[in-house]
Amino acid sequence: MNEAKQQRWMAFYHLIVTILTLWSVVNVFLLTFHVGPWRIESQISNGLLVFFAIDYFVRLAFAHDRKTFLIHSAFDLMGIIPMHPVFALFRLGRLTRMVQYHHLFWKLGLDGKWTHDFHRFIYSTGFIYLFSISIAIIVLSALLFSVFEHQSLSDSLWWAITTATTVGYGDDTPHTAVGKIIAVGLMFGGIGFIGLLTSTITDFFTNQTNQNLNSDDDTAEQSQDDMQQLLAKIDLLTHKVDHLQTQVKHLEKSGHKKN
């Protein structure tokens, strides 16, 4: 298969993935707000889950660098977690990489500083690593909590999120010894990583603000220097004009004397 044909097939496949991803998002909202027949929407959700799971593991099997693939496809992995339909929203992360793969922002003339800042925020700051670990801890804790506390996956996930974020409504609490151990592990691990995640976001925007302020200061200083140079040139030009007027007057006087 030549390169041009391969690119066409890749574009067609990405189009299919885009349609199914958007369909997944719409289906999540339909399920969440109980719009339409729940049984059909649930079957559609399961079918989409199977498709994206097969897609993920096939890409993982053929990846040249599986470690890099796992890091860059963390959102894809979250999108195939069969605990709650809302995890399908993580599939939107696939769309951002496909946009980047086809250079759509560049082709539309929209590529600029904000896209570089977004890429730096996701990867250079380590946000993607902390986010993936935090989600993994929450999901694993919810799964174990569901097994040992005999709770539904949805309720267990709700408990894990409220515990890890220190909200702690208290509507779901562990009653078994194993459940309490799981809660302690989530408190130390989940809260720690979520704290680092919050700190990473805060540091990024703080540094970004400082850089913008420094840039503004540099621009102001440059503008002030340019203004001073302009004033100096105007002053020099004024002196030259005065000198020229003086010479003209001397010439006029000399002409009058000769006459």
TADANOR-V717402 format. One record per pair of residues at least 4 apart in sequence whose ideal C-beta (glycine too) atoms are under 6 Angstrom apart, sorted by the first residue. I is the first residue (numbers start at 0). J is the second residue. D is the distance in Angstrom with one decimal. If there is no record, write none. Layout:
# TADANOR-V717402
i:I j:J d:D
i:I j:J d:D
This chain:
# TADANOR-V717402
i:0 j:4 d:5.2
i:0 j:5 d:5.2
i:13 j:97 d:4.9
i:20 j:90 d:4.8
i:20 j:94 d:5.8
i:23 j:47 d:5.0
i:23 j:87 d:4.3
i:23 j:90 d:5.5
i:26 j:40 d:5.7
i:26 j:43 d:5.6
i:26 j:44 d:5.5
i:27 j:84 d:5.1
i:27 j:85 d:6.0
i:27 j:87 d:5.1
i:29 j:34 d:4.7
i:29 j:35 d:5.4
i:29 j:40 d:5.2
i:30 j:40 d:5.3
i:30 j:84 d:5.0
i:35 j:40 d:5.9
i:37 j:41 d:6.0
i:44 j:84 d:5.3
i:51 j:78 d:6.0
i:51 j:79 d:5.2
i:52 j:79 d:4.5
i:55 j:75 d:5.2
i:55 j:79 d:5.7
i:62 j:68 d:3.9
i:68 j:72 d:5.5
i:73 j:127 d:5.8
i:73 j:131 d:3.9
i:74 j:89 d:4.6
i:74 j:92 d:3.0
i:75 j:93 d:5.7
i:77 j:86 d:5.8
i:77 j:89 d:3.9
i:77 j:134 d:5.6
i:78 j:87 d:5.9
i:78 j:89 d:3.9
i:78 j:90 d:3.9
i:80 j:86 d:4.5
i:80 j:138 d:5.8
i:82 j:152 d:4.6
i:82 j:156 d:5.6
i:83 j:153 d:5.6
i:83 j:156 d:5.7
i:98 j:103 d:4.7
i:102 j:106 d:5.7
i:104 j:109 d:4.4
i:104 j:110 d:4.2
i:104 j:114 d:5.7
i:105 j:110 d:4.2
i:110 j:114 d:5.5
i:119 j:123 d:4.3
i:120 j:124 d:5.7
i:120 j:203 d:5.5
i:121 j:126 d:5.5
i:121 j:127 d:5.3
i:122 j:127 d:5.9
i:124 j:199 d:5.3
i:124 j:203 d:5.3
i:125 j:129 d:5.9
i:126 j:130 d:5.8
i:126 j:199 d:5.5
i:129 j:192 d:5.9
i:129 j:195 d:5.4
i:129 j:196 d:4.6
i:132 j:192 d:5.3
i:133 j:192 d:4.4
i:133 j:193 d:5.4
i:133 j:196 d:5.7
i:136 j:188 d:5.0
i:136 j:189 d:4.8
i:137 j:159 d:4.7
i:137 j:163 d:5.3
i:137 j:189 d:5.8
i:140 j:144 d:6.0
i:140 j:159 d:4.8
i:140 j:181 d:5.6
i:140 j:185 d:4.2
i:141 j:155 d:4.2
i:141 j:156 d:4.4
i:141 j:159 d:3.9
i:143 j:181 d:5.0
i:144 j:148 d:5.3
i:144 j:155 d:4.5
i:144 j:181 d:5.4
i:145 j:150 d:5.1
i:145 j:152 d:5.2
i:145 j:155 d:3.8
i:147 j:175 d:5.5
i:147 j:177 d:4.5
i:147 j:178 d:5.1
i:148 j:173 d:5.9
i:148 j:178 d:4.7
i:150 j:154 d:4.7
i:150 j:155 d:4.8
i:154 j:171 d:5.8
i:158 j:171 d:4.0
i:161 j:166 d:4.5
i:161 j:167 d:5.8
i:161 j:168 d:5.4
i:162 j:185 d:5.4
i:163 j:185 d:5.8
i:163 j:189 d:3.4
i:163 j:193 d:5.7
i:173 j:178 d:3.1
i:173 j:179 d:4.7
i:173 j:182 d:4.9
i:184 j:188 d:5.7
i:185 j:189 d:4.6
i:186 j:190 d:5.6
i:189 j:193 d:6.0
